[in-house]
Amino acid sequence: MRVRLRLAGVVVGLLLPGLVLGRWTLAVATERLAEASIALTSQLGPWVAASEEKLEDWVLAMIEPDAYLMRTYVREGTAPVSIYVAPAIRC
């Protein structure tokens, strides 16, 4: 019985600080993510940003991104390329 109590004390003593630290770290990361904006240069090699689009309200309501960037790049002699970038972390 004493061994089980001691073992339970050790488990709680080791796990509890880890759980608290993990939760605190997650809270800090969430705060940083909420403040984050996505920055991407307007020129990527020969590709130049031509336009930056906004998602429609119903799309924003559905996917609820914390931050995102949707931009179209062009290069002479090729078709335009559209990109969408958003963080993948969800709490």
The 8 nearest C-alpha neighbors of each residue, nearest first, counted from 0:
[[1, 3, 2, 4, 5, 6, 7, 8],
 [2, 0, 4, 3, 5, 6, 7, 8],
 [3, 1, 5, 0, 4, 6, 7, 8],
 [2, 4, 6, 0, 5, 1, 7, 8],
 [5, 3, 7, 1, 6, 2, 8, 0],
 [4, 6, 8, 2, 3, 7, 1, 9],
 [7, 5, 3, 9, 8, 4, 2, 10],
 [6, 8, 4, 10, 5, 9, 3, 11],
 [9, 7, 5, 11, 6, 10, 12, 4],
 [8, 10, 12, 6, 7, 11, 13, 5],
 [9, 11, 7, 13, 12, 8, 14, 6],
 [12, 10, 14, 8, 13, 9, 15, 7],
 [13, 11, 9, 10, 14, 15, 8, 16],
 [12, 14, 10, 11, 15, 9, 16, 17],
 [15, 13, 17, 11, 16, 12, 10, 18],
 [14, 16, 18, 17, 11, 13, 12, 19],
 [17, 15, 19, 18, 14, 20, 13, 12],
 [18, 16, 20, 14, 15, 19, 21, 13],
 [17, 19, 21, 15, 20, 16, 22, 14],
 [20, 18, 16, 22, 21, 17, 23, 15],
 [21, 19, 23, 17, 18, 22, 16, 24],
 [22, 20, 18, 24, 19, 23, 17, 25],
 [21, 23, 25, 19, 24, 20, 18, 26],
 [22, 24, 26, 20, 25, 21, 19, 27],
 [25, 23, 21, 27, 26, 22, 20, 28],
 [24, 26, 28, 22, 23, 27, 29, 21],
 [25, 27, 23, 29, 24, 28, 22, 30],
 [26, 28, 24, 30, 29, 25, 23, 31],
 [29, 27, 25, 31, 30, 26, 32, 24],
 [28, 30, 32, 26, 27, 31, 25, 33],
 [31, 29, 27, 33, 32, 28, 26, 34],
 [32, 30, 28, 34, 29, 33, 35, 27],
 [31, 33, 35, 29, 34, 30, 28, 65],
 [32, 34, 30, 31, 35, 65, 29, 66],
 [35, 33, 31, 32, 30, 36, 65, 66],
 [36, 34, 32, 33, 31, 37, 66, 65],
 [35, 37, 66, 38, 34, 67, 32, 33],
 [36, 38, 67, 68, 66, 39, 35, 85],
 [37, 39, 36, 40, 68, 41, 35, 67],
 [38, 40, 41, 37, 68, 42, 43, 84],
 [41, 39, 42, 38, 43, 48, 47, 44],
 [40, 42, 48, 47, 39, 43, 72, 46],
 [43, 41, 47, 40, 46, 44, 48, 45],
 [44, 42, 46, 45, 47, 41, 40, 48],
 [43, 45, 46, 42, 47, 74, 41, 40],
 [44, 46, 43, 74, 47, 42, 73, 75],
 [47, 45, 74, 43, 73, 44, 42, 72],
 [48, 46, 42, 72, 73, 41, 49, 43],
 [49, 47, 72, 41, 71, 50, 42, 73],
 [48, 50, 72, 71, 47, 73, 51, 70],
 [51, 49, 71, 70, 48, 52, 72, 69],
 [50, 52, 70, 69, 71, 53, 49, 48],
 [51, 53, 69, 70, 50, 54, 68, 71],
 [54, 52, 55, 69, 51, 68, 70, 56],
 [55, 53, 58, 59, 56, 52, 69, 57],
 [54, 56, 58, 57, 59, 53, 60, 52],
 [57, 55, 59, 58, 60, 54, 61, 53],
 [56, 58, 60, 59, 55, 61, 54, 62],
 [57, 59, 61, 55, 60, 56, 54, 62],
 [60, 58, 56, 63, 61, 62, 57, 54],
 [61, 59, 57, 58, 63, 62, 56, 64],
 [60, 62, 58, 59, 63, 57, 56, 64],
 [61, 63, 59, 64, 60, 58, 57, 65],
 [64, 62, 59, 60, 61, 65, 58, 66],
 [65, 63, 66, 62, 67, 85, 59, 86],
 [66, 64, 33, 63, 32, 67, 86, 85],
 [67, 65, 64, 36, 85, 37, 35, 86],
 [66, 68, 85, 84, 37, 64, 69, 65],
 [67, 69, 84, 83, 37, 70, 85, 66],
 [70, 68, 83, 52, 82, 51, 84, 67],
 [69, 71, 51, 82, 81, 50, 52, 68],
 [72, 70, 81, 50, 80, 49, 48, 82],
 [71, 73, 48, 47, 80, 49, 46, 79],
 [74, 72, 79, 46, 47, 49, 48, 80],
 [75, 73, 46, 77, 45, 76, 47, 79],
 [74, 76, 77, 73, 78, 46, 45, 79],
 [75, 77, 74, 78, 73, 79, 46, 45],
 [78, 76, 75, 74, 79, 73, 80, 46],
 [77, 79, 80, 73, 76, 74, 75, 72],
 [80, 78, 73, 72, 77, 71, 81, 74],
 [81, 79, 72, 71, 73, 78, 82, 70],
 [82, 80, 71, 70, 72, 79, 83, 69],
 [81, 83, 70, 69, 71, 84, 80, 68],
 [82, 84, 69, 68, 70, 85, 81, 67],
 [83, 85, 68, 67, 69, 82, 86, 37],
 [86, 84, 67, 66, 87, 68, 64, 83],
 [87, 85, 88, 66, 84, 67, 65, 64],
 [86, 88, 85, 89, 64, 84, 65, 90],
 [89, 87, 86, 90, 32, 29, 65, 85],
 [90, 88, 87, 86, 29, 65, 64, 32],
 [89, 88, 29, 25, 26, 28, 87, 32]]
